[in-house]
Amino acid sequence: MRFHSTHTAVLAALTNCHMAGNQAYLIELDGIGIRFEYDDTEIGDLLDFLFKDVRSGRDDLGLVAHYQLDREEGRWRLRQTDGEFTMFRSSPIEFALPLLNQIMRHFSDSNRDSITLHSALVSDDKGSILMPGAPGSGKSMASLWLTHLGLNYHSDEMVTINRNDMSLRALTRPFTLRRAGLDLFANQVGLKTKPVLGTGEARVSALNAWISHRRVNPDFRQKIPPLRAILFPVFTTGDLCQITEISRAHAGMELMRAHFRSHSFEDHGFSTISWLAKNLPVYLMVYNRFDQVEDLLESSIALNCPGRSS
């Protein structure tokens, strides 16, 4: 695994230098590691809620970032140890969204073997379905609904595709929604009980909600099968409901828009994007109700929904 970091030597030294009483939490994606140190169980619970599926026990990772989470003068503090990033909040959950954004930036900046896409990823017994899109496009809600139907969840925001063998890795995290989306999902799918807030099932901040994917489908399988289709979901408040196969040129353009940090590669990742657009069926899906997602995908890509109601 090749990665880039100007702080490698400093971060390696930090792995052997702990503050008294601090605990360490290490996460990894594609052989790239990020380390957290904390001294409060509330912080430990939050890290486990956010990063349980990418937690690592490896001691041979290339560390690209190191964070300290603690309290200072009655406020919670998140600090990158090289001084580039410091944030204060009134409660740990308020760190969730900026911390997730920081983590995705570190992983994408440091990965030289794979392109990184803003994308959800789910899979059925036929393979994986990539769902790229900008924040707010509807990919989190679409992946949440498909996971509820029995598909295997891998990510709602970040997927890496190896440039050599097209293998996939995903930042598996809780579903990240606007706070109103928690009630919308529970109401539309008819959950008998809503996820319990403040536990391993769900957390909320002033604006956002996070739902554990295990709360939606406990039959989680971490292994990611090869890609079989690409789907661009678009949530709309109108009545339009359709799925259409798009051209290779259109697919390539939309995939480039979803690409993290394309300037990191000499060809801007175009060779990998081009391969995806040429070798996989690519669809645009416009929807405004969850049941439409199920019907549209079963008719277009023969989606297998183990949890489909009769």
HELIX and SHEET records of a PDB file:
HELIX    1   1 THR A    8  LEU A   14  1                                   7    
HELIX    2   2 THR A   41  PHE A   51  1                                  11    
HELIX    3   3 LYS A   52  VAL A   54  5                                   3    
HELIX    4   4 PRO A   92  PHE A   95  5                                   4    
HELIX    5   5 ALA A   96  SER A  110  1                                  15    
HELIX    6   6 LYS A  139  HIS A  148  1                                  10    
HELIX    7   7 ARG A  179  VAL A  189  1                                  11    
HELIX    8   8 HIS A  213  VAL A  216  1                                   4    
HELIX    9   9 ARG A  248  ARG A  257  1                                  10    
HELIX   10  10 SER A  262  SER A  264  5                                   3    
HELIX   11  11 PHE A  270  ASN A  279  1                                  10    
HELIX   12  12 PHE A  290  ILE A  301  1                                  12    
SHEET    1   A 5 GLN A  23  LEU A  29  0                                        
SHEET    2   A 5 ILE A  32  TYR A  38 -1                                        
SHEET    3   A 5 GLY A  62  GLU A  72  1                                        
SHEET    4   A 5 ARG A  75  GLN A  80 -1                                        
SHEET    5   A 5 THR A  86  ARG A  89 -1                                        
SHEET    1   B 6 ASN A 152  SER A 155  0                                        
SHEET    2   B 6 SER A 114  ASP A 124 -1                                        
SHEET    3   B 6 GLY A 127  PRO A 132 -1                                        
SHEET    4   B 6 LEU A 227  PHE A 235  1                                        
SHEET    5   B 6 VAL A 282  TYR A 287  1                                        
SHEET    6   B 6 GLN A 242  GLU A 245 -1                                        
SHEET    1   C 4 ASN A 152  SER A 155  0                                        
SHEET    2   C 4 SER A 114  ASP A 124 -1                                        
SHEET    3   C 4 MET A 158  ASN A 162 -1                                        
SHEET    4   C 4 LEU A 168  ALA A 170 -1                                        
SHEET    1   D 3 PHE A 175  ARG A 178  0                                        
SHEET    2   D 3 ASN A 208  ILE A 211 -1                                        
SHEET    3   D 3 ALA A 202  VAL A 204 -1                                        
END                                                                             
